[in-house]
């Protein structure tokens, strides 16, 4: 539901839906939804927080970042994605393995 609300521009409802989904357990899809939502709103601190949750596990890191990049691209949020990645890089919010995965995705988009 969070994606549907997001696409309708009902951002508060979208946020609540994503957060409610996370009440049932960690899931990469509502977590990615929150990263995109907060990035769209330029709420970099919250976007970085949920990005960190999304990238905590070592296994499948590349596929989770790839999924996030596709999600940003599909919703026309490429600029927000780049701004988030710049924020993460400048603020030192991520470990080197995450930064390497981001860099690989940026190269694929170029």
C-alpha positions, 0 to 999 in steps of 0.5 A: 500500500505504501507504494500506491500512496506514494504514487498518488502523492499521499506521502504521509499515508505512504510513510505510515503504510511502510512503517506499519509493514515494518511492524511485522518484521524487517523487510527490504521492500518497505525499507526501500520505500522509506529510503525513496520517500525520505529522499524525495522529501530531502529528509537525508537523515531518515533516508540515511537511517533506512538505507543503513537498515537496508544495507546492514547484512553483508549477504545480498548487498549488491542485489539490495542496492540494485533493487533500490536503484531500480526503484528510484529509476522506475519512479523517476527519482534519479536525481533524489537517488544521486543526492542521497548517494552524495549525502551518504558519501559526504557524511561518511554514513556507510562502510566501504563495502556499501560505498563500493556497491553504490559506485558500481551501480552509478557506473552501470547507470552512466 
